[in-house]
C-alpha cells in the first residue's frame, strides 16, 4: 500500500516581508552607490541601515 502524495498548494509567489522589501531596494541603492563592494559587504551595509531605521 503506497501512500498518495497530497496535492501541493499552488506555487504562487509569496508576499515579501517588510524586511525583504527594504533589503531588495536598499541593496540596489548600496550597490549603485558603491559599485566596487562585493555582495557580502553591500548586504552588511543594507542590513545595518535596516537596523538603524
Biopython code that builds the backbone (N, CA, C, O; Angstrom):
import numpy as np
from Bio.PDB.StructureBuilder import StructureBuilder

atoms = [
    (1, "UNK", "N", (0.841, -1.182, 0.000)),
    (1, "UNK", "CA", (0.000, 0.000, 0.000)),
    (1, "UNK", "C", (0.889, 1.250, 0.000)),
    (1, "UNK", "O", (1.557, 1.549, 0.990)),
    (2, "UNK", "N", (0.886, 1.937, -1.067)),
    (2, "UNK", "CA", (1.667, 3.156, -1.174)),
    (2, "UNK", "C", (0.813, 4.346, -0.774)),
    (2, "UNK", "O", (-0.373, 4.426, -1.096)),
    (3, "UNK", "N", (1.449, 5.265, -0.063)),
    (3, "UNK", "CA", (0.733, 6.483, 0.317)),
    (3, "UNK", "C", (0.668, 7.417, -0.883)),
    (3, "UNK", "O", (1.622, 7.531, -1.653)),
    (4, "UNK", "N", (-0.445, 8.067, -1.024)),
    (4, "UNK", "CA", (-0.582, 9.042, -2.095)),
    (4, "UNK", "C", (-0.034, 10.373, -1.610)),
    (4, "UNK", "O", (-0.232, 10.765, -0.459)),
    (5, "UNK", "N", (0.644, 11.048, -2.492)),
    (5, "UNK", "CA", (1.160, 12.361, -2.140)),
    (5, "UNK", "C", (0.009, 13.351, -2.134)),
    (5, "UNK", "O", (-0.858, 13.323, -3.007)),
    (6, "UNK", "N", (0.013, 14.216, -1.148)),
    (6, "UNK", "CA", (-1.039, 15.226, -1.104)),
    (6, "UNK", "C", (-0.778, 16.270, -2.181)),
    (6, "UNK", "O", (0.364, 16.523, -2.564)),
    (7, "UNK", "N", (-1.827, 16.847, -2.642)),
    (7, "UNK", "CA", (-1.704, 17.857, -3.691)),
    (7, "UNK", "C", (-0.973, 19.072, -3.134)),
    (7, "UNK", "O", (-1.285, 19.557, -2.047)),
    (8, "UNK", "N", (-0.008, 19.548, -3.885)),
    (8, "UNK", "CA", (0.734, 20.723, -3.452)),
    (8, "UNK", "C", (-0.126, 21.965, -3.642)),
    (8, "UNK", "O", (-0.963, 22.041, -4.541)),
    (9, "UNK", "N", (0.107, 22.927, -2.770)),
    (9, "UNK", "CA", (-0.586, 24.203, -2.928)),
    (9, "UNK", "C", (-0.046, 24.880, -4.173)),
    (9, "UNK", "O", (1.042, 24.557, -4.648)),
    (10, "UNK", "N", (-0.802, 25.803, -4.687)),
    (10, "UNK", "CA", (-0.355, 26.491, -5.895)),
    (10, "UNK", "C", (1.013, 27.122, -5.644)),
    (10, "UNK", "O", (1.285, 27.632, -4.557)),
    (11, "UNK", "N", (1.832, 27.081, -6.620)),
    (11, "UNK", "CA", (3.203, 27.545, -6.482)),
    (11, "UNK", "C", (3.314, 29.044, -6.739)),
    (11, "UNK", "O", (4.293, 29.497, -7.331)),
    (12, "UNK", "N", (2.335, 29.807, -6.309)),
    (12, "UNK", "CA", (2.369, 31.246, -6.494)),
    (12, "UNK", "C", (3.429, 31.890, -5.620)),
    (12, "UNK", "O", (3.882, 31.296, -4.641)),
    (13, "UNK", "N", (3.820, 33.085, -5.968)),
    (13, "UNK", "CA", (4.835, 33.802, -5.216)),
    (13, "UNK", "C", (4.269, 34.261, -3.877)),
    (13, "UNK", "O", (3.127, 34.709, -3.783)),
    (14, "UNK", "N", (5.088, 34.140, -2.858)),
    (14, "UNK", "CA", (4.679, 34.606, -1.536)),
    (14, "UNK", "C", (4.881, 36.116, -1.465)),
    (14, "UNK", "O", (5.698, 36.677, -2.194)),
    (15, "UNK", "N", (4.137, 36.760, -0.589)),
    (15, "UNK", "CA", (4.320, 38.189, -0.387)),
    (15, "UNK", "C", (5.637, 38.407, 0.347)),
    (15, "UNK", "O", (6.012, 37.632, 1.227)),
    (16, "UNK", "N", (6.328, 39.471, -0.030)),
    (16, "UNK", "CA", (7.579, 39.792, 0.634)),
    (16, "UNK", "C", (7.302, 40.429, 1.986)),
    (16, "UNK", "O", (6.354, 41.198, 2.143)),
    (17, "UNK", "N", (8.135, 40.100, 2.950)),
    (17, "UNK", "CA", (8.022, 40.715, 4.265)),
    (17, "UNK", "C", (8.547, 42.149, 4.163)),
    (17, "UNK", "O", (9.241, 42.482, 3.203)),
    (18, "UNK", "N", (8.228, 42.995, 5.133)),
    (18, "UNK", "CA", (8.765, 44.361, 5.103)),
    (18, "UNK", "C", (10.298, 44.382, 5.035)),
    (18, "UNK", "O", (10.882, 45.219, 4.347)),
    (19, "UNK", "N", (10.940, 43.458, 5.750)),
    (19, "UNK", "CA", (12.405, 43.373, 5.714)),
    (19, "UNK", "C", (12.888, 43.041, 4.302)),
    (19, "UNK", "O", (13.821, 43.666, 3.799)),
    (20, "UNK", "N", (12.257, 42.067, 3.674)),
    (20, "UNK", "CA", (12.673, 41.669, 2.326)),
    (20, "UNK", "C", (12.454, 42.785, 1.313)),
    (20, "UNK", "O", (13.273, 42.977, 0.415)),
    (21, "UNK", "N", (11.351, 43.523, 1.451)),
    (21, "UNK", "CA", (11.102, 44.657, 0.559)),
    (21, "UNK", "C", (12.193, 45.711, 0.735)),
    (21, "UNK", "O", (12.730, 46.234, -0.241)),
    (22, "UNK", "N", (12.512, 46.014, 2.000)),
    (22, "UNK", "CA", (13.540, 47.002, 2.304)),
    (22, "UNK", "C", (14.882, 46.569, 1.725)),
    (22, "UNK", "O", (15.567, 47.350, 1.065)),
    (23, "UNK", "N", (15.250, 45.312, 1.980)),
    (23, "UNK", "CA", (16.554, 44.824, 1.532)),
    (23, "UNK", "C", (16.661, 44.816, 0.011)),
    (23, "UNK", "O", (17.726, 45.097, -0.537)),
    (24, "UNK", "N", (15.588, 44.502, -0.658)),
    (24, "UNK", "CA", (15.602, 44.472, -2.122)),
    (24, "UNK", "C", (15.943, 45.851, -2.684)),
    (24, "UNK", "O", (16.790, 45.975, -3.568)),
    (25, "UNK", "N", (15.283, 46.877, -2.169)),
    (25, "UNK", "CA", (15.533, 48.226, -2.675)),
    (25, "UNK", "C", (16.842, 48.795, -2.135)),
    (25, "UNK", "O", (17.591, 49.443, -2.867)),
    (26, "UNK", "N", (17.113, 48.554, -0.865)),
    (26, "UNK", "CA", (18.302, 49.128, -0.238)),
    (26, "UNK", "C", (19.580, 48.511, -0.802)),
    (26, "UNK", "O", (20.569, 49.215, -1.005)),
    (27, "UNK", "N", (19.569, 47.221, -1.051)),
    (27, "UNK", "CA", (20.744, 46.558, -1.611)),
    (27, "UNK", "C", (21.069, 47.132, -2.990)),
    (27, "UNK", "O", (22.237, 47.316, -3.330)),
    (28, "UNK", "N", (20.054, 47.407, -3.765)),
    (28, "UNK", "CA", (20.267, 48.016, -5.081)),
    (28, "UNK", "C", (20.892, 49.403, -4.932)),
    (28, "UNK", "O", (21.795, 49.761, -5.687)),
    (29, "UNK", "N", (20.412, 50.187, -3.955)),
    (29, "UNK", "CA", (20.969, 51.524, -3.718)),
    (29, "UNK", "C", (22.431, 51.437, -3.299)),
    (29, "UNK", "O", (23.272, 52.178, -3.807)),
    (30, "UNK", "N", (22.733, 50.529, -2.368)),
    (30, "UNK", "CA", (24.105, 50.383, -1.875)),
    (30, "UNK", "C", (25.034, 49.987, -3.017)),
    (30, "UNK", "O", (26.135, 50.525, -3.139)),
    (31, "UNK", "N", (24.599, 49.053, -3.851)),
    (31, "UNK", "CA", (25.440, 48.608, -4.963)),
    (31, "UNK", "C", (25.638, 49.716, -5.997)),
    (31, "UNK", "O", (26.696, 49.802, -6.621)),
    (32, "UNK", "N", (24.627, 50.559, -6.178)),
    (32, "UNK", "CA", (24.749, 51.678, -7.112)),
    (32, "UNK", "C", (25.725, 52.716, -6.572)),
    (32, "UNK", "O", (26.555, 53.247, -7.309)),
    (33, "UNK", "N", (25.616, 53.001, -5.271)),
    (33, "UNK", "CA", (26.485, 53.994, -4.645)),
    (33, "UNK", "C", (27.916, 53.496, -4.472)),
    (33, "UNK", "O", (28.853, 54.295, -4.468)),
    (34, "UNK", "N", (28.094, 52.188, -4.329)),
    (34, "UNK", "CA", (29.410, 51.598, -4.077)),
    (34, "UNK", "C", (29.631, 50.405, -5.011)),
    (34, "UNK", "O", (29.575, 49.258, -4.567)),
    (35, "UNK", "N", (29.878, 50.658, -6.280)),
    (35, "UNK", "CA", (29.965, 49.554, -7.245)),
    (35, "UNK", "C", (31.139, 48.600, -7.013)),
    (35, "UNK", "O", (31.132, 47.484, -7.532)),
    (36, "UNK", "N", (32.142, 49.019, -6.247)),
    (36, "UNK", "CA", (33.301, 48.149, -6.019)),
    (36, "UNK", "C", (33.101, 47.172, -4.867)),
    (36, "UNK", "O", (33.902, 46.254, -4.693)),
    (37, "UNK", "N", (32.046, 47.355, -4.077)),
    (37, "UNK", "CA", (31.789, 46.444, -2.958)),
    (37, "UNK", "C", (31.341, 45.081, -3.467)),
    (37, "UNK", "O", (30.607, 44.979, -4.450)),
    (38, "UNK", "N", (31.796, 44.033, -2.778)),
    (38, "UNK", "CA", (31.276, 42.713, -3.121)),
    (38, "UNK", "C", (29.895, 42.562, -2.490)),
    (38, "UNK", "O", (29.486, 43.389, -1.674)),
    (39, "UNK", "N", (29.187, 41.516, -2.865)),
    (39, "UNK", "CA", (27.802, 41.343, -2.418)),
    (39, "UNK", "C", (27.704, 41.246, -0.896)),
    (39, "UNK", "O", (26.800, 41.825, -0.293)),
    (40, "UNK", "N", (28.620, 40.523, -0.284)),
    (40, "UNK", "CA", (28.580, 40.321, 1.168)),
    (40, "UNK", "C", (28.675, 41.653, 1.911)),
    (40, "UNK", "O", (27.908, 41.900, 2.842)),
    (41, "UNK", "N", (29.601, 42.503, 1.509)),
    (41, "UNK", "CA", (29.773, 43.798, 2.167)),
    (41, "UNK", "C", (28.582, 44.716, 1.903)),
    (41, "UNK", "O", (28.149, 45.441, 2.798)),
    (42, "UNK", "N", (28.055, 44.692, 0.693)),
    (42, "UNK", "CA", (26.888, 45.512, 0.364)),
    (42, "UNK", "C", (25.688, 45.067, 1.193)),
    (42, "UNK", "O", (24.915, 45.896, 1.673)),
    (43, "UNK", "N", (25.536, 43.761, 1.357)),
    (43, "UNK", "CA", (24.431, 43.223, 2.153)),
    (43, "UNK", "C", (24.576, 43.643, 3.612)),
    (43, "UNK", "O", (23.584, 43.976, 4.261)),
    (44, "UNK", "N", (25.797, 43.632, 4.132)),
    (44, "UNK", "CA", (26.038, 44.070, 5.514)),
    (44, "UNK", "C", (25.624, 45.530, 5.695)),
    (44, "UNK", "O", (24.994, 45.885, 6.692)),
    (45, "UNK", "N", (25.981, 46.367, 4.729)),
    (45, "UNK", "CA", (25.626, 47.784, 4.816)),
    (45, "UNK", "C", (24.114, 47.970, 4.784)),
    (45, "UNK", "O", (23.570, 48.750, 5.564)),
    (46, "UNK", "N", (23.441, 47.270, 3.903)),
    (46, "UNK", "CA", (21.986, 47.379, 3.802)),
    (46, "UNK", "C", (21.326, 46.876, 5.081)),
    (46, "UNK", "O", (20.362, 47.477, 5.555)),
    (47, "UNK", "N", (21.830, 45.788, 5.640)),
    (47, "UNK", "CA", (21.275, 45.247, 6.882)),
    (47, "UNK", "C", (21.477, 46.219, 8.037)),
    (47, "UNK", "O", (20.606, 46.354, 8.896)),
    (48, "UNK", "N", (22.613, 46.891, 8.063)),
    (48, "UNK", "CA", (22.867, 47.880, 9.113)),
    (48, "UNK", "C", (21.895, 49.052, 8.982)),
    (48, "UNK", "O", (21.437, 49.594, 9.988)),
    (49, "UNK", "N", (21.585, 49.439, 7.766)),
    (49, "UNK", "CA", (20.612, 50.523, 7.552)),
    (49, "UNK", "C", (19.230, 50.112, 8.055)),
    (49, "UNK", "O", (18.493, 50.940, 8.589)),
    (50, "UNK", "N", (18.873, 48.828, 7.886)),
    (50, "UNK", "CA", (17.599, 48.321, 8.412)),
    (50, "UNK", "C", (17.613, 48.424, 9.933)),
    (50, "UNK", "O", (16.635, 48.856, 10.543)),
    (51, "UNK", "N", (18.712, 48.030, 10.531)),
    (51, "UNK", "CA", (18.835, 48.038, 11.992)),
    (51, "UNK", "C", (18.741, 49.467, 12.531)),
    (51, "UNK", "O", (18.131, 49.701, 13.575)),
    (52, "UNK", "N", (19.340, 50.413, 11.822)),
    (52, "UNK", "CA", (19.354, 51.808, 12.266)),
    (52, "UNK", "C", (18.041, 52.536, 12.001)),
    (52, "UNK", "O", (17.785, 53.584, 12.595)),
    (53, "UNK", "N", (17.212, 51.994, 11.120)),
    (53, "UNK", "CA", (15.966, 52.697, 10.783)),
    (53, "UNK", "C", (14.873, 52.438, 11.788)),
    (53, "UNK", "O", (13.767, 52.958, 11.644)),
]
sb = StructureBuilder()
sb.init_structure("model")
sb.init_model(0)
sb.init_chain("A")
sb.init_seg("    ")
for serial, (resi, resn, name, xyz) in enumerate(atoms, 1):
    if name == "N":
        sb.init_residue(resn, " ", resi, " ")
    sb.init_atom(name, np.array(xyz, "f"), 0.0, 1.0, " ", f" {name:<3s}", serial, name[0])
structure = sb.get_structure()
